[in-house]
Amino acid sequence: LEMARKACQVRRPDGKFTSVKVGLNSGPVCAGVISTSAPRFSIFGDTVNVASRMASNAELCEQGSVKVQMTEATAASMSEKMREFLEYCSYDLRPRDGQIDVKGKGMMQTYVISQKAR
């Protein structure tokens, strides 16, 4: 959350602030090193694809306002301690208004972490 907040405070060469979209999902992934000429570590699978869709459909984080969209399953898996930590750091976890149409998955209820109004 802090990394996304800081990234949105960086100005681009045109003077505008950087915009960031963040999406989370939980589940199994496949991982490994790809290529021998320029090896790089990669993760892939349905969990990664859905996380990418969460980011694609997320609201923009702009000028330090953090918004992270996640699947309902990820929100449900958050421990009470994590929810208390979010509260302590002045963040809200709430359902997004209405469902969103996620490519390849259909309609999904998602949740958003956002900063509380000060």
C-alpha positions in Angstrom: 0.0 0.0 0.0 2.8 2.4 0.9 4.7 1.6 -2.3 1.6 2.4 -4.4 1.0 5.6 -2.5 4.6 6.7 -3.0 4.6 5.8 -6.7 1.5 8.0 -7.2 3.5 11.0 -5.8 6.1 10.8 -8.5 5.8 13.3 -11.4 6.3 12.2 -15.0 8.4 14.3 -17.4 5.2 16.0 -18.6 4.6 17.2 -15.0 1.6 15.0 -14.3 1.5 12.6 -11.4 2.1 8.8 -12.1 -1.1 6.7 -12.0 -1.1 3.1 -10.7 -3.7 0.3 -10.7 -3.3 -2.6 -8.2 -5.1 -5.9 -8.2 -4.9 -8.9 -5.8 -6.0 -12.4 -5.9 -5.1 -15.5 -3.9 -4.6 -19.1 -5.0 -2.2 -21.6 -6.6 0.3 -20.5 -9.2 3.0 -22.1 -11.4 6.4 -20.6 -11.2 9.8 -21.1 -12.8 12.7 -19.7 -14.7 12.0 -19.0 -18.4 14.6 -18.9 -21.1 18.3 -19.9 -21.1 19.7 -16.9 -23.0 18.1 -14.3 -20.7 16.7 -16.2 -17.8 13.9 -14.6 -15.8 11.6 -15.8 -13.1 7.9 -15.8 -13.9 4.6 -16.9 -12.3 1.6 -17.8 -14.3 -1.8 -19.5 -14.0 -5.4 -18.6 -13.4 -4.7 -16.9 -10.1 -2.2 -14.5 -11.8 -4.7 -13.9 -14.7 -7.5 -13.0 -12.3 -5.1 -10.7 -10.3 -4.3 -9.0 -13.6 -8.0 -8.5 -14.3 -8.4 -7.0 -10.9 -5.8 -4.4 -11.7 -7.3 -3.8 -15.2 -10.7 -3.0 -13.6 -9.3 -1.2 -10.6 -9.8 2.5 -9.9 -6.6 4.6 -10.5 -4.4 5.5 -7.6 -3.6 9.1 -8.1 -1.6 11.7 -6.2 -1.1 9.5 -3.2 -4.7 8.1 -2.9 -4.3 4.3 -2.8 -7.0 2.0 -4.1 -6.4 -1.8 -4.3 -9.0 -4.1 -5.9 -9.2 -7.7 -4.8 -11.3 -10.8 -5.3 -14.0 -11.7 -2.8 -12.0 -14.8 -1.9 -8.9 -12.7 -1.1 -10.9 -10.3 1.0 -12.5 -13.3 2.9 -9.0 -14.8 3.6 -7.7 -11.7 5.3 -7.1 -12.3 9.0 -8.7 -10.2 11.7 -5.2 -8.9 12.5 -4.7 -7.7 8.9 -8.1 -6.0 9.0 -7.1 -4.3 12.3 -3.8 -3.2 10.8 -5.6 -1.7 7.8 -7.9 0.2 10.3 -4.9 1.3 12.3 -3.2 2.7 9.1 -6.4 4.5 8.2 -7.5 2.2 5.3 -10.9 0.8 4.6 -11.8 -2.6 3.2 -15.2 -2.5 1.5 -17.1 -4.2 -1.2 -17.0 -2.4 -4.5 -20.4 -1.0 -5.5 -22.0 -3.6 -7.8 -20.3 -6.5 -9.5 -17.8 -6.1 -12.4 -17.6 -8.1 -15.5 -14.2 -9.9 -15.5 -13.0 -11.2 -18.8 -13.1 -15.0 -18.9 -14.8 -15.1 -15.4 -18.1 -13.3 -15.8 -19.6 -11.1 -13.1 -17.6 -10.9 -9.8 -18.1 -9.1 -6.6 -14.8 -7.4 -5.7 -13.5 -5.5 -2.7 -11.4 -2.3 -2.5 -8.9 -1.2 0.0 -8.7 2.6 0.1 -7.5 5.4 2.3 -10.1 6.8 4.7 -11.0 10.4 4.3 -9.0 12.6 6.7 
